[in-house]
């Protein structure tokens, strides 16, 4: 059984993961509006990933007989200055997610909630990958600067990204 503190934090994380998905859809819409469908695809896939993360927490709470509390989803950022600004925003967002996951791990550690720590280990590893992905793409965008050819090559690369749900053993 969860403590009230841990259950509240897990529920907030479920909702934040839904917000993350919503944010990435906003970024996808912006990229589409500036004729970068590959970038849009990247963020659509990212939105799917975030929905998977939300449901992973959702299912875990239910498996442990906790009550799911869904909250209102705030409107994400909808105005961006450039595609680089989109990736800066996304990278900052992932750093916030990492802090939230670490906070959950701190609570679970304090409460000696080992099953939750096992779940969170997966998310901690996932956040290393997420931050690295956005950092790498942001560096590529900065190197491309105002070079349209480089931007469109990167757009073609990102168009190939597909969502592959992790296996049940992950």
C-alpha angles and dihedrals in degrees: 000000000000124000114240089250095053094042091051091050092048091050091050088052092052089054093044090053089053088049089050090055090049090050093052091050088055089052090048090053091051093050091049090051091058093048098257103127093165091057088046089053090051091056093043088056090046089053090054090051091052091051088054089051092050091051092047089059091040092054092045092054090050093047088056092047093249123150117252114223114191115198135197112282113232120228110264125225108288102176121073131174096213144339087269089056089053091055093044088053091047093048091050089048092053090050088055090050089052091053090049092051090048090050090053090050090051091053093046090049092050090050094042089235097162098176090056090048089054090054092046092052087067091051093046090054090045091054092055087057094044095051092045092051093053094042091051094048092046090053090050091051092050090051090049091051108161096345105124093194092056091046092052092047089054089046089055090049093051092047088069095060114113131185114249113179114226115254120261090256094062 
